[in-house]
Amino acid sequence: MSLTSEPLRIGVAGLGRAFMLMLPSFRSDARVRLVAAAAPRAESRKAFEAEFGGRGHADVEALAADPEVEAIYVATPHQMHAEHVEAAARHGKHVLVDKPLAVTLEDADRMVAAADAAGVRLIVGPSHSFDAPVMQARAMIESGEFGAVRMVQALNYTDFLYRPRRPEELRTEEGGGVLFSQGVHQIDIVRLLCGGNARRITAMTGAWDPERPTEGAYAALMSFDNCTFATMTYSGYAHFDSDIWMGDVGELGADKTPEQYGKARRALAGLDAQSEARLKSTRTYGSGGDLPKARHHEHFGPILVCCDRADLRLTPDGVEVFGDTQRRFIEAPLGTSTRETVIDALWEAIREARAPAQTGRWGRASLEVCHAILRSAESGETVALTRQCGLTDQETTT
Ligand SMILES: NC(=O)c1ccc[n+]([C@@H]2O[C@H](COP(=O)([O-])OP(=O)(O)OC[C@H]3O[C@@H](n4cnc5c(N)ncnc54)[C@H](O)[C@@H]3O)[C@@H](O)[C@H]2O)c1
């Protein structure tokens, strides 16, 4: 592993929506340089070459073999993550793979094993566990000032199910529905705040719209090995918008306006599956359009952490502390971009040989929870978790 201070030379697999969301951080952070990409659409490859002067490859195997590339950001659809991470590892490239790690636990095992065998880093992110206020709350908990974490409540009401989708994003067995795309954010956050080692899940799910036949909502109770417990509630069918409890700041850190209300459902009205997938592709790289300016950190809905000596409320700007006799606010200053913490993790892993919490094993543990929620809802039983890892259970070679 090279320990220089040269910028990380990143290759990107998949120039879609996820890449668009990472783009402001890649553009503004001097620690990274985008040197190549793989994308099936020529339009995206051309736009990438024009902006970054790097090389556009037609497939991920060629990207992984590119000697200019040092690490690969895998931002292709969930079900392709395993194949693309394995290709990267085979060519000795470090990997940042967007959440979820994979759809099946078998694929997750293959990915962890491939990174271990190749001696490369495997980081799963970005997920909202990288949001600066979440990381700040984790550091505050670790300081010991507030005592043990006893209970966490996480809730998010969004229009997720009515944003434009590829057809497989509405089929659970292919990783569709809210668990794999959204639940995994909430699970990552809650595991990070509670120490990682979840033990049991009791859950119910809702699949309420026959036109979009996958889980759009869930409520889950998750317990940890230190008697801590957490509730996680999510609705992707929501008419209520829980961002109003976050100061009208949207998930990506931009201020919301009243005119945005109902936009997703309005845009979807009357579209067939093909037109819907086309609409989704207009939100990708090389199709024009940019993200609204983030003036706050990203967030994933209201989160309360109850500790022995204080309750902590996460906001898009920091952490509000409700102590025994005093209430105060600890700001998390906005750096060069909202996803700077993801670049921090990549940099530390590759340049400083320090793994973040969110390794391949961590991602596999969060994926196990997604499946456990589905199983518990189906069976009506509490499901035991057996593939968990803690915050300091760092990879040996990845
Ligand atoms: N962390 C986040 O905030 C966030 C947000 C959105 C999506 N995601 C994740 O990113 C992944 C992609 O989702 P998305 O919404 O960006 O989908 P998308 O359809 O917008 O983008 C996927 C891209 O991959 C490309 N692609 C498909 N097959 C490919 C191949 N064989 N080689 C190279 N590129 C290929 C497609 O052309 C497309 O541009 C998913 O796993 C999703 O969970 C994460």
The ligand as an SDF file (V2000), in Angstrom:
LIG
                    3D

 44 48  0  0  0  0  0  0  0  0999 V2000
  -25.4550    7.0410   -1.2990 N   0  0  0  0  0  0  0  0  0  0  0  0
  -26.4440    7.6450   -1.9090 C   0  0  0  0  0  0  0  0  0  0  0  0
  -26.8950    8.7130   -1.5200 O   0  0  0  0  0  0  0  0  0  0  0  0
  -27.0240    6.9950   -3.1430 C   0  0  0  0  0  0  0  0  0  0  0  0
  -27.9740    7.6740   -3.9150 C   0  0  0  0  0  0  0  0  0  0  0  0
  -28.4350    7.0630   -5.0670 C   0  0  0  0  0  0  0  0  0  0  0  0
  -27.9940    5.7900   -5.4080 C   0  0  0  0  0  0  0  0  0  0  0  0
  -27.1020    5.1550   -4.6020 N   0  0  0  0  0  0  0  0  0  0  0  0
  -26.6210    3.7990   -4.9430 C   0  0  0  0  0  0  0  0  0  0  0  0
  -25.8890    3.8580   -6.1440 O   0  0  0  0  0  0  0  0  0  0  0  0
  -26.1370    2.6940   -6.9290 C   0  0  0  0  0  0  0  0  0  0  0  0
  -26.6540    3.1460   -8.2920 C   0  0  0  0  0  0  0  0  0  0  0  0
  -27.9300    3.7310   -8.1510 O   0  0  0  0  0  0  0  0  0  0  0  0
  -28.3640    4.9900   -9.0100 P   0  0  0  0  0  0  0  0  0  0  0  0
  -29.6020    5.5190   -8.4160 O   0  0  0  0  0  0  0  0  0  0  0  0
  -27.2060    5.8900   -9.2280 O   0  0  0  0  0  0  0  0  0  0  0  0
  -28.7350    4.2820  -10.3950 O   0  0  0  0  0  0  0  0  0  0  0  0
  -28.6120    4.9140  -11.8380 P   0  0  0  0  0  0  0  0  0  0  0  0
  -29.4060    4.0370  -12.7290 O   0  0  0  0  0  0  0  0  0  0  0  0
  -28.9070    6.3650  -11.8310 O   0  0  0  0  0  0  0  0  0  0  0  0
  -27.0590    4.7780  -12.1490 O   0  0  0  0  0  0  0  0  0  0  0  0
  -26.4320    3.5580  -12.3930 C   0  0  0  0  0  0  0  0  0  0  0  0
  -25.4520    3.8040  -13.5270 C   0  0  0  0  0  0  0  0  0  0  0  0
  -24.7210    2.6110  -13.7530 O   0  0  0  0  0  0  0  0  0  0  0  0
  -24.5510    2.4960  -15.1510 C   0  0  0  0  0  0  0  0  0  0  0  0
  -24.2890    1.0980  -15.4620 N   0  0  0  0  0  0  0  0  0  0  0  0
  -25.1840    0.0860  -15.6280 C   0  0  0  0  0  0  0  0  0  0  0  0
  -24.5210   -1.0470  -15.9400 N   0  0  0  0  0  0  0  0  0  0  0  0
  -23.1950   -0.7420  -15.9680 C   0  0  0  0  0  0  0  0  0  0  0  0
  -22.0360   -1.4840  -16.2300 C   0  0  0  0  0  0  0  0  0  0  0  0
  -22.0850   -2.7900  -16.5080 N   0  0  0  0  0  0  0  0  0  0  0  0
  -20.8420   -0.8440  -16.1690 N   0  0  0  0  0  0  0  0  0  0  0  0
  -20.7620    0.4690  -15.8590 C   0  0  0  0  0  0  0  0  0  0  0  0
  -21.8460    1.2400  -15.6130 N   0  0  0  0  0  0  0  0  0  0  0  0
  -23.0560    0.6180  -15.6610 C   0  0  0  0  0  0  0  0  0  0  0  0
  -25.8250    3.0110  -15.7560 C   0  0  0  0  0  0  0  0  0  0  0  0
  -25.6190    3.4260  -17.1000 O   0  0  0  0  0  0  0  0  0  0  0  0
  -26.1390    4.1780  -14.8390 C   0  0  0  0  0  0  0  0  0  0  0  0
  -25.5780    5.3810  -15.3230 O   0  0  0  0  0  0  0  0  0  0  0  0
  -27.1460    1.8660   -6.1620 C   0  0  0  0  0  0  0  0  0  0  0  0
  -26.4910    0.8300   -5.4910 O   0  0  0  0  0  0  0  0  0  0  0  0
  -27.7510    2.8450   -5.1640 C   0  0  0  0  0  0  0  0  0  0  0  0
  -28.1160    2.2380   -3.9320 O   0  0  0  0  0  0  0  0  0  0  0  0
  -26.6100    5.7380   -3.5100 C   0  0  0  0  0  0  0  0  0  0  0  0
  1  2  1  0
  2  3  2  0
  2  4  1  0
  4  5  1  0
  4 44  2  0
  5  6  2  0
  6  7  1  0
  7  8  2  0
  8  9  1  0
  8 44  1  0
  9 10  1  0
  9 42  1  0
 10 11  1  0
 11 12  1  0
 11 40  1  0
 12 13  1  0
 13 14  1  0
 14 15  2  0
 14 16  1  0
 14 17  1  0
 17 18  1  0
 18 19  2  0
 18 20  1  0
 18 21  1  0
 21 22  1  0
 22 23  1  0
 23 24  1  0
 23 38  1  0
 24 25  1  0
 25 26  1  0
 25 36  1  0
 26 27  1  0
 26 35  1  0
 27 28  2  0
 28 29  1  0
 29 30  1  0
 29 35  2  0
 30 31  1  0
 30 32  2  0
 32 33  1  0
 33 34  2  0
 34 35  1  0
 36 37  1  0
 36 38  1  0
 38 39  1  0
 40 41  1  0
 40 42  1  0
 42 43  1  0
M  CHG  2   8   1  16  -1
M  END
$$$$
